[in-house]
Amino acid sequence: MTRQNSIICAVFLVAVAAILSAVMLLFGGCVRGMPSKKPPIHIIADMDDQPKFKPQSENDFFPDSASMRLLVPGTVAQGWLREDMIFHQGVDPQTEDFVTRSPVEITLTGLQRGRERFNIYCSVCHSRLGDGKGIMLERGYPPPTSYHDDRIRSYPDGYIFDVITNGIRNMPGYGQQIPVEDRWKIVSYVRALQRSEHASLDDVPIEMRDQLK
């Protein structure tokens, strides 16, 4: 075999090897994502085979042999501690009576928020005026008491907050739908509605009294 033929054979073999390598790589890439009955190869299996107990499994470590344990008494989920009884229940912890005034500062922004929440959740029964003539009465729902009734006006803020939270008689509770602070803002807006129906000249700013007719 001449030198020239040897060079040609060597180049040919290199070319064939390169083509075979490319084909193998291409074939391997296609097979990688294909289903297989063979178990996968895990170099680090710690995340797959963890020491743990499955639900309802047995555990001889405890006297009752149960792996599922009850929560420690007094356990409270993070963010769910309700120590402030006035804010979360509307009750004075000292007297256990409903608080007279809302613990949330009354501001114009807060009243606007209370009006928005009131119109969404309360007005369908109580109407936007709070007179108990909401649209649900047209659907056969029992009429609620008007907020402008003297008995309702005499209730403390904490009581109204409790009714919004837990409901009363035909009214469902809204503790799950409305956040705590928004419930207090609704209470303040209800007071504003009551005040609007029983306002006197003294409630009108002096600079605006000339506009009254």
N, C-alpha and C positions, 0 to 999 in steps of 0.2 A: 504494500500500500504506500503510495507516494505521500509526501508531506502535505500536499495540497488536499488529497483525499482525507487525510487524518483531520485536518482543520475543518473540513466540511462536515465530517461525522461528529466532531465535538460540538460544533455549532448546532447541528441538528438535534443532538441529545439534550443540549441545554434548552433549546426551544421546546422540545417535547416535555421536558421536566417542568418548564414554566407554565405551559398550557395545562398539564395535569394538575399542578398546584392551584392554578386559577379555578379550574373546574371543581376541585375538592373544596376550595374556600367557598365558592358559589353554592355548591350542594350543601355544605355544612350550614351556611346561612339560611337556606330554605328549610332545612330539617329542624333548625333551632325552634321555630315557632309552631311546629306541627305536633298534634296530639300523639302521645306515646303511653303505652301501658307500663313502661319501665319506670321505676322510682327515680325521681330527680336526684342529682348529686348535690349534696349540701356540704360545702367546705366547713362552714361554721353553723352548726345545727342548734345553737342555744335558743334562737328565737322560734324554732319549730317545736322543739321538745323541752318544754319548760316544766319544772317541778310544780305541779298545781293540783287542785282537787276540782273535779267537775261537779255541777249541781247534783244534789241528792247522793253523792258518793260517800263512802264510809271512811272514817278517820279514827283510828284507834287512840289518837293522842288525847281525845276528850272522853270523859266518862260515858257520855251517851252515844259515842261512836258516830256522831254526826259532824260532817265537815262544814255545813252551813250553820253560822252562828247568829244569834240575835244581836242587835246593836247594844252597846254598853248603855245602861240607864243614864239619861240626861244628854245623850248624843244629839247635837244640833248640826245640821248641814251648814257649811260655810255660807255666810250671807243671809241666813234665815233666823238669826237670833232676834228675839222680840222682847227685849228687856224693858223698853220704854212703853209701859202700859197706856199712858195718856195718848201717845202718838199712834200706837198700833191697835188699841182697843177703845180709846175714848173714855177710859176709866181712871179715876184718881186712885193710885194704890194705897193711899193713906185712909181714905174714907170708903173706897170701893163704890163710890157713886159716879155717875156720868159727869164729865167735866162740863162746866158752863160754857166756856169759850174754846174755840179751836186753837190748838197749839201752833198752827201754821200761820205765819204773818199774812195779813190781808193786804194785798197790793192790787193795782189795776191789772197787771199782767196775770196775777193769780185768779182774779175774778173772770177775766176773759177765758182763761183755761177752764175754769169751773163751768162757765156758760157753754163752752164747746162740748165738754164731757156730759153736761146735763142734757143738752139737746140731742146727743147721740143715744144715751142710755135711759134717760128719765122722761123726756118729753112725750114719748109715744103713749104713755099712760097719764102723766101729770099735766101734759100740754106745756108749751113754752112759757105760759103765764103762771104755771103752778096752780091752776084752779081745778085740776083733776078732770079736765075734759079733753083728754088726749084722743088720738085717732083709734086707739085700741078699744074704746068704748063702742065704736061702730062695728067692731068684730065680736061683740058680746062679752067683753071683759068687764068684770065688776068695777064700778067707778071708785077710784081712790079718794081719800079725803083731800080737800083743798088745803094747800099750804097756808092759806090766809085765814084758816079757821083759828080762833083764839087758842084752842087747845094745842094745836100744832105749833103755834108761835111761842107758846110757853115752854116747849120742850128744850132742854139743854142741847148744845151742839153735839156733845158726846152721844146722846141718844140718837140723834138723826144719823150720825156717823155709823152707829151700831146697826141701824135699820138698813142703811145702804150696804153695809158689809154682809150682814147675815139674813136680811129680808124679814118680813113679818106678814103673817096671814097669806093673802094672795100674791104678795110681792116676793119675787125671788131675791136671793142675795147676790151682790155683785162684787164680792171680795176677790173672786178669781179674775174677773175681767178688768177691774179698775184698780190701779196702784193706790197705795195708802194715801200718799200726798194728794193725788187727784180727788180722792173721796172727800178729804177735808176741804178742798177748793170747791167742790160741789156744795158742801154744807154752807160755805160762805156765800156762794151764789144764791142758794135758796134763801138765805137771810136777806140778800139784796132784793130778791123778788118780793119777799114779805114787806120789806121796808118801802118798796115802790108803791104798794097798794095801801099803805097806811102812813104815807108821808104827810108832813105838815109844812107850813111856810118856813119854819125854823130849819128844815132840812135843805132848803134851797139857798145857795150862796147869795149874799147880799147883792153882788154885782149882777146877778141874773134874775132877781125878783121883778125887775121892770118888764121882763119879757113874758111874764105870766099873764094870762088873760082870764 
